[in-house]
Structures are given as structure tokens and as C-alpha cells.
Amino acid sequence: MPSMFGIEGIEPVECSDPEGPETLSSTPKSEPQSITKEEFLDNIKEISCVSCRSFDAGEHWVIETRNEMSHLINTSTVESTKSGAVLQRTISVTYSDTYRVPIFWFSYKTEGTEHMLYLDDLEKELHCAAFNWNSAVKEGMHTSLLEHPITGQFLYQCHPCETEQLMSFAKGSKNYVMSWLSYMCSQFGVHFDCDWGTVV
């Protein structure tokens, strides 16, 4: 497979010092939180800038732009599967204009093939919280196999209807997407360097 840095449409990211802490308001922390599209784009640029300092290419989150639409993408291999199979994992983060929050997309394929694993397969293969939830939690996750709005490929989407409420804890965060993505990655067993939190 081609290197992520050779994919057409990947934007170079200029690193700059993150802005100072936002002023916390007196609004209750339980208030749902959303962000504007401009804030989303600024957030993912910061994440890409910080993550691409890593020597491990599997930790790089890069921005891909097609037809004036941008998303954050990470591609890495997963070796610690239950069967010993090596999987290729793709995660994408897009913006929902309707819900005004980021959307988490994912897919897993057997390495070296285009064979995509379905949720039932992933439950049998992966050691992570997202695929070991009970049926009630899985129902609340609202995961659907949909066409990605930017790449046109089919990936699983975690519906964003609960994200605004979930992110009530992140009020005052300097980087909303960083806070949200750190939680989502923890559920899917994706390494997310704690040092990156210095931009939050």
C-alpha cells in the first residue's frame, strides 16, 4: 500500500503554537457541547501537527482534502488479534453540519486484501471495549455501514446523535476534537499518546 504521505489530496500542516486557554463560563458542565466547522478544522490541524512528530507512522493523523472537504485520517496495522491475524485499520474523523460535532468512522481489513471485516467478525478478533459492549450499549452506539462522504468508500459510522451530550465534560477544552477523539480511541483500543493532550 502507498505511504500515507503519498496520497493525493493530503494537505501539509503548518505547526503553530496553540492558542491560550479559553475562558470558562459559568454554564453548568452538563450542558451539551458542539463546535463550528471552522473550530473543527482548526482542531484537526493541531492534532495532525502534534501526532506527526511521532517516529511511529502508525500514530500519524493526517488531513486529507477532496472536493474542498477535509477529514482527519489514521491508517495502522493491528497485530494483537485473538486469531493472530494482522489487520489494516482505518479511522476517519469528519464533521457533521447537522449535529455540529465530529463523526467517527472506522474499518478493518485483513492485511494485504480488500476484505472488510463486519462487526460480528470484529467481536471475535479484537480485544477492545467497543466490541465487547453488551447489547444495550451497542444499540446506543448506533453503528451503521455507510458510504464515506469524502472518500466514497464504505466504513462503519458511529452516529453523532449522542456526541454533543457526551462532550459536556469537555467544556473549556482548547481542542474539542482532541478530547473527543481520545475517548473514542480508548474504546477502540487505538493508541493515542497522552502527551498530545498538551494541546487540549
NUFIMAR-178452 format. One record per residue (C-alpha): residue in three letters; residue number from 1; x, y, z; chain. Coordinates in steps of 0.5 Angstrom, whole numbers, m for minus. Example, Ala and Ser with C-alpha at 12.3 -4.5 7.8 and 13.67 -1.06 7.14 Angstrom:
<sites>
[site "ALA", 1, [25, m9, 16], "A"]
[site "SER", 2, [27, m2, 14], "A"]
</sites>
This chain:
<sites>
[site "MET", 1, [0, 0, 0], "A"]
[site "PRO", 2, [2, 7, m1], "A"]
[site "SER", 3, [5, 11, 4], "A"]
[site "MET", 4, [0, 16, 7], "A"]
[site "PHE", 5, [5, 22, 6], "A"]
[site "GLY", 6, [4, 20, m2], "A"]
[site "ILE", 7, [m4, 20, m2], "A"]
[site "GLU", 8, [m6, 25, m7], "A"]
[site "GLY", 9, [m10, 31, m3], "A"]
[site "ILE", 10, [m6, 31, 4], "A"]
[site "GLU", 11, [m5, 38, 6], "A"]
[site "PRO", 12, [2, 40, 9], "A"]
[site "VAL", 13, [0, 42, 16], "A"]
[site "GLU", 14, [4, 48, 19], "A"]
[site "CYS", 15, [5, 48, 26], "A"]
[site "SER", 16, [4, 54, 30], "A"]
[site "ASP", 17, [3, 55, 38], "A"]
[site "PRO", 18, [m4, 53, 40], "A"]
[site "GLU", 19, [m8, 59, 43], "A"]
[site "GLY", 20, [m8, 60, 50], "A"]
[site "PRO", 21, [m13, 57, 55], "A"]
[site "GLU", 22, [m21, 59, 53], "A"]
[site "THR", 23, [m24, 63, 59], "A"]
[site "LEU", 24, [m29, 58, 62], "A"]
[site "SER", 25, [m36, 61, 63], "A"]
[site "SER", 26, [m41, 59, 69], "A"]
[site "THR", 27, [m45, 55, 65], "A"]
[site "PRO", 28, [m46, 48, 68], "A"]
[site "LYS", 29, [m41, 43, 66], "A"]
[site "SER", 30, [m47, 38, 64], "A"]
[site "GLU", 31, [m49, 43, 58], "A"]
[site "PRO", 32, [m48, 39, 51], "A"]
[site "GLN", 33, [m43, 42, 47], "A"]
[site "SER", 34, [m42, 43, 40], "A"]
[site "ILE", 35, [m37, 46, 35], "A"]
[site "THR", 36, [m37, 50, 29], "A"]
[site "LYS", 37, [m34, 48, 23], "A"]
[site "GLU", 38, [m28, 53, 23], "A"]
[site "GLU", 39, [m26, 50, 30], "A"]
[site "PHE", 40, [m27, 43, 28], "A"]
[site "LEU", 41, [m22, 45, 22], "A"]
[site "ASP", 42, [m17, 48, 27], "A"]
[site "ASN", 43, [m17, 43, 32], "A"]
[site "ILE", 44, [m15, 37, 27], "A"]
[site "LYS", 45, [m10, 42, 24], "A"]
[site "GLU", 46, [m7, 42, 31], "A"]
[site "ILE", 47, [m8, 34, 32], "A"]
[site "SER", 48, [m4, 33, 26], "A"]
[site "CYS", 49, [1, 38, 27], "A"]
[site "VAL", 50, [3, 34, 34], "A"]
[site "SER", 51, [2, 27, 32], "A"]
[site "CYS", 52, [6, 27, 26], "A"]
[site "ARG", 53, [12, 29, 31], "A"]
[site "SER", 54, [12, 22, 33], "A"]
[site "PHE", 55, [17, 17, 30], "A"]
[site "ASP", 56, [12, 12, 29], "A"]
[site "ALA", 57, [8, 13, 23], "A"]
[site "GLY", 58, [2, 9, 25], "A"]
[site "GLU", 59, [1, 14, 30], "A"]
[site "HIS", 60, [0, 20, 25], "A"]
[site "TRP", 61, [m6, 23, 24], "A"]
[site "VAL", 62, [m6, 27, 17], "A"]
[site "ILE", 63, [m11, 31, 14], "A"]
[site "GLU", 64, [m14, 29, 7], "A"]
[site "THR", 65, [m18, 34, 3], "A"]
[site "ARG", 66, [m22, 32, m3], "A"]
[site "ASN", 67, [m27, 37, m7], "A"]
[site "GLU", 68, [m26, 42, m1], "A"]
[site "MET", 69, [m28, 37, 4], "A"]
[site "SER", 70, [m23, 35, 9], "A"]
[site "HIS", 71, [m22, 30, 14], "A"]
[site "LEU", 72, [m17, 27, 19], "A"]
[site "ILE", 73, [m15, 20, 18], "A"]
[site "ASN", 74, [m10, 15, 21], "A"]
[site "THR", 75, [m8, 8, 18], "A"]
[site "SER", 76, [m5, 3, 22], "A"]
[site "THR", 77, [m4, m4, 23], "A"]
[site "VAL", 78, [m7, m9, 29], "A"]
[site "GLU", 79, [m3, m15, 31], "A"]
[site "SER", 80, [m6, m16, 37], "A"]
[site "THR", 81, [m12, m20, 35], "A"]
[site "LYS", 82, [m15, m26, 38], "A"]
[site "SER", 83, [m13, m31, 32], "A"]
[site "GLY", 84, [m6, m28, 31], "A"]
[site "ALA", 85, [m9, m25, 24], "A"]
[site "VAL", 86, [m6, m18, 22], "A"]
[site "LEU", 87, [m11, m13, 20], "A"]
[site "GLN", 88, [m11, m6, 17], "A"]
[site "ARG", 89, [m15, m1, 21], "A"]
[site "THR", 90, [m17, 6, 18], "A"]
[site "ILE", 91, [m20, 11, 22], "A"]
[site "SER", 92, [m23, 18, 20], "A"]
[site "VAL", 93, [m26, 24, 23], "A"]
[site "THR", 94, [m31, 28, 19], "A"]
[site "TYR", 95, [m35, 34, 21], "A"]
[site "SER", 96, [m43, 34, 22], "A"]
[site "ASP", 97, [m46, 40, 19], "A"]
[site "THR", 98, [m53, 38, 22], "A"]
[site "TYR", 99, [m50, 36, 29], "A"]
[site "ARG", 100, [m44, 41, 29], "A"]
[site "VAL", 101, [m40, 35, 32], "A"]
[site "PRO", 102, [m34, 31, 30], "A"]
[site "ILE", 103, [m36, 24, 27], "A"]
[site "PHE", 104, [m32, 17, 28], "A"]
[site "TRP", 105, [m31, 13, 22], "A"]
[site "PHE", 106, [m27, 6, 22], "A"]
[site "SER", 107, [m26, 0, 18], "A"]
[site "TYR", 108, [m22, m6, 19], "A"]
[site "LYS", 109, [m19, m11, 13], "A"]
[site "THR", 110, [m15, m17, 13], "A"]
[site "GLU", 111, [m8, m14, 11], "A"]
[site "GLY", 112, [m6, m15, 4], "A"]
[site "THR", 113, [m13, m16, 2], "A"]
[site "GLU", 114, [m19, m11, 1], "A"]
[site "HIS", 115, [m23, m16, 5], "A"]
[site "MET", 116, [m27, m12, 10], "A"]
[site "LEU", 117, [m29, m15, 17], "A"]
[site "TYR", 118, [m36, m14, 19], "A"]
[site "LEU", 119, [m38, m12, 27], "A"]
[site "ASP", 120, [m39, m20, 28], "A"]
[site "ASP", 121, [m32, m21, 26], "A"]
[site "LEU", 122, [m29, m16, 30], "A"]
[site "GLU", 123, [m32, m18, 36], "A"]
[site "LYS", 124, [m29, m25, 35], "A"]
[site "GLU", 125, [m22, m22, 33], "A"]
[site "LEU", 126, [m21, m15, 37], "A"]
[site "HIS", 127, [m19, m14, 45], "A"]
[site "CYS", 128, [m23, m7, 46], "A"]
[site "ALA", 129, [m29, m4, 49], "A"]
[site "ALA", 130, [m32, m2, 43], "A"]
[site "PHE", 131, [m33, m10, 41], "A"]
[site "ASN", 132, [m35, m12, 48], "A"]
[site "TRP", 133, [m40, m8, 50], "A"]
[site "ASN", 134, [m47, m11, 52], "A"]
[site "SER", 135, [m53, m11, 47], "A"]
[site "ALA", 136, [m56, m5, 50], "A"]
[site "VAL", 137, [m49, m1, 50], "A"]
[site "LYS", 138, [m48, m3, 42], "A"]
[site "GLU", 139, [m55, m1, 41], "A"]
[site "GLY", 140, [m54, 6, 44], "A"]
[site "MET", 141, [m48, 7, 39], "A"]
[site "HIS", 142, [m52, 7, 33], "A"]
[site "THR", 143, [m46, 4, 28], "A"]
[site "SER", 144, [m48, 4, 21], "A"]
[site "LEU", 145, [m44, 2, 15], "A"]
[site "LEU", 146, [m45, 8, 10], "A"]
[site "GLU", 147, [m41, 11, 4], "A"]
[site "HIS", 148, [m36, 16, 7], "A"]
[site "PRO", 149, [m38, 23, 5], "A"]
[site "ILE", 150, [m30, 24, 2], "A"]
[site "THR", 151, [m27, 18, 0], "A"]
[site "GLY", 152, [m33, 14, m2], "A"]
[site "GLN", 153, [m31, 8, 1], "A"]
[site "PHE", 154, [m36, 4, 6], "A"]
[site "LEU", 155, [m34, 5, 13], "A"]
[site "TYR", 156, [m37, 4, 20], "A"]
[site "GLN", 157, [m40, 10, 22], "A"]
[site "CYS", 158, [m41, 12, 30], "A"]
[site "HIS", 159, [m48, 16, 29], "A"]
[site "PRO", 160, [m46, 23, 32], "A"]
[site "CYS", 161, [m53, 24, 36], "A"]
[site "GLU", 162, [m50, 23, 43], "A"]
[site "THR", 163, [m44, 26, 42], "A"]
[site "GLU", 164, [m46, 33, 44], "A"]
[site "GLN", 165, [m48, 30, 51], "A"]
[site "LEU", 166, [m42, 26, 51], "A"]
[site "MET", 167, [m38, 32, 51], "A"]
[site "SER", 168, [m41, 36, 56], "A"]
[site "PHE", 169, [m35, 34, 60], "A"]
[site "ALA", 170, [m30, 38, 55], "A"]
[site "LYS", 171, [m33, 45, 57], "A"]
[site "GLY", 172, [m27, 49, 57], "A"]
[site "SER", 173, [m22, 45, 53], "A"]
[site "LYS", 174, [m18, 48, 48], "A"]
[site "ASN", 175, [m18, 43, 43], "A"]
[site "TYR", 176, [m25, 39, 43], "A"]
[site "VAL", 177, [m24, 34, 38], "A"]
[site "MET", 178, [m17, 32, 42], "A"]
[site "SER", 179, [m22, 31, 48], "A"]
[site "TRP", 180, [m27, 27, 44], "A"]
[site "LEU", 181, [m22, 23, 40], "A"]
[site "SER", 182, [m18, 21, 46], "A"]
[site "TYR", 183, [m25, 18, 49], "A"]
[site "MET", 184, [m27, 15, 42], "A"]
[site "CYS", 185, [m20, 12, 41], "A"]
[site "SER", 186, [m20, 9, 48], "A"]
[site "GLN", 187, [m26, 5, 46], "A"]
[site "PHE", 188, [m23, 2, 40], "A"]
[site "GLY", 189, [m16, 0, 43], "A"]
[site "VAL", 190, [m13, 6, 39], "A"]
[site "HIS", 191, [m6, 8, 42], "A"]
[site "PHE", 192, [m7, 16, 43], "A"]
[site "ASP", 193, [m1, 19, 46], "A"]
[site "CYS", 194, [m2, 22, 53], "A"]
[site "ASP", 195, [3, 28, 51], "A"]
[site "TRP", 196, [m2, 30, 45], "A"]
[site "GLY", 197, [m6, 33, 51], "A"]
[site "THR", 198, [m2, 39, 52], "A"]
[site "VAL", 199, [m6, 42, 46], "A"]
[site "VAL", 200, [m12, 41, 50], "A"]
</sites>
